[in-house]
Amino acid sequence: MSKVGVVSIVLGVLVVCSRGALLVAPAATLRWFEGLIGTNGRTRALGAVSLALGASMVWAGASEHSGLATILSVGGWAVVGISALALVLFPAAYRAIVEGMLPSDTDADLTGWRVLGLAGVILGGLLIYFGALAL
């Protein structure tokens, strides 16, 4: 079994599940995410999970020489860098930025968030597809 394929499929499923919720129920998903990053401790916990995900992407990407492995490796390093800086070291700054981007009125038109969810589902589907091909 290919490490790149397995990590790509797991990442794709994670992306589809998280962005699919944004596509189907954007208001509830945004409220849940706001609660998830409600404190510095929760934001750091999210950062720890993101660091583990990014590290596994880097590990899998370094094991092979292919286009998908390169994408996983570069994306993994980006996730590690952003997670370490924004989520773990400076969680208050991350929370301020994200809270500024989240809509204050979840009864408003959330079509843009649905489009973002659809784009994520498509990207996750592609990760699953190419991960299956890499197996």
C-alpha positions in Angstrom: 0.0 0.0 0.0 1.2 3.5 -0.9 1.6 5.9 2.0 0.8 8.8 -0.3 -2.5 7.1 -1.4 -3.6 6.3 2.1 -2.9 9.8 3.5 -4.5 11.4 0.4 -7.7 9.4 0.9 -7.8 10.1 4.6 -7.2 13.8 3.9 -9.9 13.8 1.2 -12.5 12.2 3.5 -11.7 14.8 6.2 -12.1 17.6 3.7 -15.3 16.2 2.2 -16.8 15.8 5.7 -15.8 19.2 7.0 -16.7 21.1 3.8 -19.8 19.0 3.2 -21.2 20.3 6.4 -20.6 23.8 5.3 -22.3 23.1 2.0 -25.4 21.5 3.6 -25.8 23.6 6.8 -23.6 26.7 6.7 -25.1 28.5 9.7 -24.8 25.6 12.1 -21.3 24.8 10.8 -20.1 28.4 11.3 -21.6 28.5 14.8 -19.9 25.2 15.7 -16.5 26.5 14.3 -16.9 29.7 16.3 -17.4 27.6 19.5 -14.4 25.5 18.5 -12.1 28.4 18.5 -13.8 30.2 21.4 -10.8 30.1 23.8 -7.0 30.1 23.3 -6.9 26.5 24.7 -9.3 25.2 22.2 -7.5 27.0 19.4 -4.2 25.5 20.5 -5.9 22.0 20.6 -7.0 22.6 17.0 -3.5 23.6 16.2 -2.1 20.4 17.6 -4.5 18.3 15.5 -3.5 20.4 12.4 0.2 19.9 13.2 -0.3 16.2 13.3 -2.2 16.2 10.0 0.5 18.4 8.4 3.3 16.2 9.7 1.6 13.1 8.3 1.2 14.8 4.9 5.0 15.7 4.9 5.9 12.2 6.0 3.8 10.6 3.2 5.0 13.1 0.6 8.6 12.4 1.4 8.2 8.7 0.9 7.7 8.8 -2.9 8.5 10.9 -6.0 5.3 11.7 -7.7 3.1 14.7 -8.4 0.6 13.8 -5.6 3.5 13.2 -3.2 4.9 16.7 -4.0 1.5 18.3 -3.5 1.1 16.5 -0.1 4.6 17.5 1.0 4.3 21.2 0.0 0.7 21.4 1.4 1.9 19.6 4.6 4.7 22.1 5.1 2.2 24.9 4.6 -0.2 23.4 7.2 2.7 22.9 9.7 3.9 26.4 9.3 0.5 28.1 9.5 -0.6 25.8 12.4 2.6 26.4 14.4 2.5 30.2 14.0 -1.2 31.0 14.0 -2.9 28.3 16.0 -0.3 27.3 18.6 2.0 30.3 19.1 -0.5 33.2 18.5 -4.0 31.9 19.0 -5.5 35.2 20.0 -4.4 36.8 16.7 -5.8 33.9 14.8 -9.1 34.1 16.6 -9.3 37.9 16.0 -8.8 37.3 12.2 -11.3 34.5 12.0 -14.0 36.2 14.1 -13.7 39.1 11.7 -14.3 36.9 8.8 -17.3 35.0 10.3 -20.7 36.5 9.7 -22.3 38.0 12.8 -25.8 37.3 11.5 -26.1 33.6 10.5 -29.7 34.3 9.2 -28.2 36.3 6.3 -27.5 34.9 2.9 -24.7 32.4 3.2 -24.4 31.5 -0.5 -20.7 32.4 -0.5 -20.0 29.9 2.3 -22.0 27.3 0.4 -19.8 27.9 -2.6 -16.7 27.5 -0.5 -18.2 24.3 0.9 -18.8 23.0 -2.7 -15.2 23.9 -3.7 -13.9 22.0 -0.7 -16.1 18.9 -1.5 -14.8 18.9 -5.1 -11.2 19.2 -3.8 -11.7 16.4 -1.3 -13.2 14.2 -4.0 -10.2 14.8 -6.2 -7.9 13.9 -3.3 -9.8 10.7 -2.7 -9.8 9.9 -6.5 -6.0 10.5 -7.0 -5.3 8.8 -3.7 -7.1 5.7 -4.9 -5.1 5.8 -8.1 -1.9 6.0 -6.1 -2.7 2.9 -4.2 
